Amino acid sequence: MLLRVGFLAPLVIYLAVFFGYPLLANLSMALREYTAASFYTGEAPFVGAANYAAVLADPVFGTALGNTALFTAGSLVFQFAIGLALAVFFQRNFPLNGLLRSLLLVPWLLPLVVSGTVWRWIFDQEYGVLNQTLLGLGVIDQGLPWLSSTSMALASVTVANIWVGIPFNMVILYGGLQSIPAHLYEAAALDGAGPWQRFRHVTWPLLRPVSAVVLMLGLVYTLKQFDVIMVLTQGGPANATQTLTTWAHALSFGELDFGLGAAVGNLLIVIALGFALLYLRGLRAQPGAPVAGRRG
């Protein structure tokens, strides 16, 4: 018994210190008027749900929530679609298959700050690679403000995040494709099924459990995406790329109102938890569906 406790103790301590305590502290902070002065005076008056009411009444909340939804949906759809297309492509045996798959992992392996910096250079209005290429091809007459235009910034940031997430989708979906027995494809081909029919009636049904895992984990990690947006636009211009994560940071470390920032963070946790519960409910309807982990 003591031996079992000894093995479990490090894990329990780790979860309690690095997950349990920060979560409880954040919940407590959201119920108090916690500002920069609180660090010096030690005073943080209890205000109940006032911080949540202030956040929900703020016009920026609607903008941040809408941007979060668009950013998340756009990222998920294209990351999954492109990742699946690449996974199907790499199922075939051809020279340098393994090397190319390894190179495609680079966006996922790079620190997100580095990825954001690269895309900031690509999208630069004056000297960016994208504008210079389009100018050279005669597509545009002057550099486009990819990151400084309120109508283009969110799409540009989403493109950068899609690039970051494609490798994860490809790797997990490729693993799922490898687990599908080859004889099923052979039987379908003998029955006269073409490539699309084989994908629709063999690949997709058997890949659905893995797809559910990829989409759910992608949803959770995209909801809390912070680094790429901060490096590219810092939530601007004029809140055009402000999401719940960047807004929570702005409230806490820009306006130094940690109570409001904690409230926004807790609302984001509730949203992510809601989708996680829907995912777990879906798993009950699919016995044997796998559960996996991921880095965002």
C-alpha positions as CSV (number, residue, x, y, z in Angstrom):
1,M,0.0,0.0,0.0
2,L,2.8,2.4,0.9
3,L,4.6,1.5,-2.3
4,R,1.5,2.4,-4.3
5,V,1.1,5.7,-2.5
6,G,4.8,6.4,-3.1
7,F,4.5,6.0,-6.8
8,L,1.3,8.2,-7.0
9,A,2.5,10.9,-4.6
10,P,4.7,12.8,-7.1
11,L,1.9,12.9,-9.7
12,V,-0.6,14.0,-7.1
13,I,1.7,16.7,-5.8
14,Y,2.5,17.9,-9.3
15,L,-1.1,18.2,-10.3
16,A,-2.0,19.9,-7.0
17,V,0.8,22.5,-7.2
18,F,0.8,23.3,-10.9
19,F,-2.9,22.8,-11.8
20,G,-5.0,22.7,-8.7
21,Y,-3.6,25.7,-6.9
22,P,-3.4,28.0,-9.9
23,L,-7.0,27.2,-10.8
24,L,-8.3,27.8,-7.3
25,A,-6.3,31.0,-7.1
26,N,-7.7,32.2,-10.4
27,L,-11.3,31.4,-9.2
28,S,-10.7,33.3,-6.0
29,M,-9.0,36.3,-7.8
30,A,-12.0,36.6,-10.1
31,L,-14.2,37.2,-7.1
32,R,-12.1,40.1,-5.7
33,E,-11.0,43.6,-6.7
34,Y,-7.4,42.5,-7.3
35,T,-5.2,45.2,-8.7
36,A,-1.5,46.1,-8.7
37,A,-2.0,47.8,-5.3
38,S,-3.1,44.4,-3.8
39,F,0.5,43.1,-4.2
40,Y,1.7,45.8,-1.8
41,T,-1.2,46.3,0.6
42,G,-2.3,42.6,0.6
43,E,-5.9,43.9,0.3
44,A,-8.3,42.5,-2.3
45,P,-11.9,43.3,-1.3
46,F,-14.5,40.6,-2.1
47,V,-16.8,41.8,-4.9
48,G,-18.6,38.6,-5.7
49,A,-19.8,38.4,-9.3
50,A,-19.1,42.1,-10.1
51,N,-16.0,41.2,-12.2
52,Y,-18.0,38.8,-14.3
53,A,-20.8,41.4,-14.7
54,A,-18.3,44.0,-15.8
55,V,-16.7,41.7,-18.3
56,L,-20.0,40.6,-19.8
57,A,-21.1,44.3,-20.1
58,D,-17.9,45.4,-21.8
59,P,-18.3,45.9,-25.5
60,V,-15.0,44.3,-26.1
61,F,-16.4,41.0,-24.7
62,G,-18.6,40.5,-27.8
63,T,-15.8,41.4,-30.1
64,A,-13.3,39.0,-28.4
65,L,-15.9,36.2,-28.3
66,G,-16.7,36.6,-32.0
67,N,-13.0,36.7,-32.9
68,T,-12.3,33.7,-30.8
69,A,-15.1,31.8,-32.6
70,L,-13.9,32.8,-36.1
71,F,-10.3,32.2,-35.3
72,T,-11.0,28.8,-33.8
73,A,-13.4,27.6,-36.5
74,G,-11.2,28.8,-39.3
75,S,-8.1,27.2,-37.8
76,L,-9.8,23.8,-37.1
77,V,-11.4,23.4,-40.5
78,F,-8.3,24.1,-42.5
79,Q,-5.8,22.4,-40.1
80,F,-7.9,19.2,-40.2
81,A,-8.7,19.3,-44.0
82,I,-5.1,20.0,-45.0
83,G,-3.7,17.6,-42.4
84,L,-6.1,14.8,-43.7
85,A,-5.1,15.5,-47.3
86,L,-1.4,15.2,-46.4
87,A,-2.0,12.1,-44.4
88,V,-3.8,10.4,-47.3
89,F,-1.0,11.6,-49.7
90,F,1.8,10.2,-47.5
91,Q,0.1,6.8,-47.4
92,R,1.6,6.1,-50.8
93,N,5.1,4.8,-51.0
94,F,7.5,7.1,-52.9
95,P,11.1,8.3,-52.6
96,L,11.8,10.7,-49.8
97,N,8.4,10.0,-48.2
98,G,9.9,9.8,-44.7
99,L,12.1,12.9,-45.2
100,L,9.2,15.0,-46.4
101,R,7.0,14.0,-43.5
102,S,9.8,14.9,-41.1
103,L,10.3,18.3,-42.7
104,L,6.5,19.0,-42.4
105,L,6.8,18.6,-38.6
106,V,9.0,21.7,-38.4
107,P,6.1,24.2,-37.9
108,W,4.9,22.1,-34.9
109,L,8.3,21.7,-33.4
110,L,9.3,25.4,-33.5
111,P,8.5,27.6,-30.5
112,L,5.3,29.5,-31.2
113,V,7.1,32.8,-30.7
114,V,9.5,31.9,-33.4
115,S,6.6,30.9,-35.7
116,G,4.9,34.1,-35.0
117,T,8.0,36.1,-35.8
118,V,8.5,34.3,-39.1
119,W,4.9,35.1,-40.1
120,R,5.2,38.7,-39.0
121,W,8.1,39.0,-41.4
122,I,6.1,37.3,-44.2
123,F,3.2,39.7,-43.6
124,D,5.2,42.9,-43.3
125,Q,3.6,45.6,-45.4
126,E,6.9,47.1,-46.6
127,Y,9.4,44.3,-46.8
128,G,7.4,41.2,-46.3
129,V,7.9,38.2,-48.6
130,L,4.2,37.9,-49.4
131,N,3.8,41.5,-50.6
132,Q,7.1,41.5,-52.4
133,T,6.1,38.3,-54.3
134,L,2.7,39.7,-55.2
135,L,4.3,43.0,-56.3
136,G,6.8,41.1,-58.5
137,L,4.0,39.1,-60.1
138,G,2.0,42.3,-60.8
139,V,-1.0,41.1,-58.7
140,I,-1.0,44.2,-56.5
141,D,0.3,47.8,-57.1
142,Q,1.2,48.5,-53.4
143,G,1.9,46.5,-50.3
144,L,-1.2,45.2,-48.5
145,P,-1.6,45.9,-44.7
146,W,-2.1,42.3,-43.7
147,L,-1.6,42.9,-40.0
148,S,-2.6,46.6,-39.7
149,S,-6.0,46.4,-41.5
150,T,-9.0,45.7,-39.4
151,S,-10.5,43.7,-42.2
152,M,-7.5,41.6,-42.9
153,A,-5.7,41.1,-39.6
154,L,-7.8,38.3,-38.2
155,A,-7.6,36.3,-41.4
156,S,-3.8,36.7,-41.5
157,V,-3.4,35.6,-37.9
158,T,-5.6,32.6,-38.6
159,V,-3.5,31.6,-41.6
160,A,-0.4,31.7,-39.4
161,N,-2.1,29.5,-36.8
162,I,-3.3,27.0,-39.4
163,W,0.3,26.6,-40.5
164,V,1.4,25.8,-37.0
165,G,-1.3,23.2,-36.4
166,I,-1.2,21.3,-39.7
167,P,1.6,18.9,-38.7
168,F,-0.1,17.7,-35.6
169,N,-3.3,16.9,-37.6
170,M,-1.3,15.1,-40.3
171,V,0.7,13.0,-37.8
172,I,-2.3,11.8,-35.8
173,L,-4.5,11.2,-38.8
174,Y,-1.6,9.4,-40.6
175,G,-1.3,7.1,-37.6
176,G,-5.0,6.4,-37.8
177,L,-4.8,5.6,-41.5
178,Q,-2.0,3.2,-40.9
179,S,-4.2,1.2,-38.5
180,I,-6.9,0.6,-41.2
181,P,-6.4,-3.0,-42.6
182,A,-5.2,-3.0,-46.2
183,H,-7.5,-5.9,-47.1
184,L,-10.5,-3.6,-46.7
185,Y,-9.2,-1.4,-49.5
186,E,-8.4,-4.5,-51.6
187,A,-11.9,-5.8,-51.1
188,A,-13.5,-2.5,-52.0
189,A,-11.4,-2.2,-55.1
190,L,-12.5,-5.7,-56.2
191,D,-16.1,-4.5,-55.8
192,G,-15.4,-1.7,-58.2
193,A,-15.0,1.1,-55.7
194,G,-13.0,4.1,-56.9
195,P,-10.6,6.3,-54.8
196,W,-13.4,8.6,-53.6
197,Q,-15.7,5.7,-52.8
198,R,-13.0,3.9,-50.9
199,F,-12.3,7.0,-48.9
200,R,-16.0,7.7,-48.2
201,H,-17.0,4.1,-47.3
202,V,-13.8,2.7,-45.8
203,T,-11.4,5.4,-44.7
204,W,-13.7,8.0,-43.2
205,P,-15.9,5.6,-41.1
206,L,-12.8,3.9,-39.6
207,L,-11.0,7.2,-39.1
208,R,-13.9,9.0,-37.3
209,P,-12.8,8.1,-33.7
210,V,-9.3,9.5,-34.4
211,S,-10.8,12.5,-36.1
212,A,-12.9,13.2,-33.1
213,V,-9.8,13.2,-30.9
214,V,-7.9,15.5,-33.2
215,L,-10.8,18.0,-33.5
216,M,-11.5,18.1,-29.8
217,L,-7.9,18.6,-28.8
218,G,-7.4,21.1,-31.6
219,L,-10.5,23.0,-30.4
220,V,-9.2,23.2,-26.8
221,Y,-5.7,24.3,-27.8
222,T,-6.9,26.8,-30.4
223,L,-9.3,28.4,-27.9
224,K,-6.3,29.2,-25.6
225,Q,-3.9,30.2,-28.4
226,F,-2.0,33.2,-27.3
227,D,1.6,33.4,-28.5
228,V,1.0,33.7,-32.3
229,I,-1.6,36.4,-31.9
230,M,0.5,38.4,-29.5
231,V,3.6,38.3,-31.7
232,L,1.7,39.3,-34.8
233,T,-0.8,41.9,-33.7
234,Q,-1.1,41.9,-29.9
235,G,-4.9,41.9,-30.3
236,G,-5.0,44.9,-32.6
237,P,-5.6,46.8,-34.7
238,A,-8.7,48.3,-32.8
239,N,-9.4,44.9,-31.2
240,A,-9.7,43.3,-34.7
241,T,-7.8,40.2,-33.5
242,Q,-8.6,40.4,-29.8
243,T,-9.6,37.0,-28.5
244,L,-10.5,36.0,-25.0
245,T,-7.0,34.9,-24.2
246,T,-5.3,38.1,-25.4
247,W,-8.0,40.2,-23.7
248,A,-7.5,38.5,-20.4
249,H,-3.8,39.3,-20.8
250,A,-4.5,42.9,-21.7
251,L,-6.8,43.3,-18.6
252,S,-4.3,41.7,-16.3
253,F,-1.0,43.0,-17.5
254,G,-2.1,46.1,-19.5
255,E,-4.7,47.6,-17.2
256,L,-3.4,45.8,-14.1
257,D,-6.9,44.6,-13.2
258,F,-6.2,41.0,-12.3
259,G,-9.7,40.4,-11.1
260,L,-11.2,41.2,-14.5
261,G,-8.5,39.2,-16.3
262,A,-9.1,36.2,-14.1
263,A,-12.8,36.5,-14.8
264,V,-12.2,36.3,-18.6
265,G,-9.9,33.4,-18.1
266,N,-12.5,31.5,-16.1
267,L,-15.1,32.1,-18.8
268,L,-12.7,30.7,-21.3
269,I,-12.2,27.6,-19.1
270,V,-16.0,27.1,-18.9
271,I,-16.3,27.3,-22.7
272,A,-13.5,24.8,-23.2
273,L,-15.0,22.5,-20.5
274,G,-18.3,22.6,-22.2
275,F,-16.8,21.4,-25.4
276,A,-14.8,18.7,-23.5
277,L,-18.0,17.4,-21.9
278,L,-19.7,17.2,-25.3
279,Y,-16.7,15.3,-26.6
280,L,-16.9,12.8,-23.7
281,R,-20.6,12.4,-24.3
282,G,-19.8,11.6,-27.9
283,L,-17.3,9.0,-26.8
284,R,-20.0,7.1,-25.0
285,A,-21.8,6.7,-28.3
286,Q,-18.5,5.4,-29.9
287,P,-17.2,2.5,-27.8
288,G,-13.5,2.0,-28.1
289,A,-12.8,5.5,-29.2
290,P,-9.2,6.5,-28.3
291,V,-8.1,9.3,-26.0
292,A,-4.9,11.1,-26.8
293,G,-2.9,14.2,-25.8
294,R,-1.4,17.0,-27.8
295,R,0.8,20.1,-27.7
296,G,-0.9,23.1,-29.2
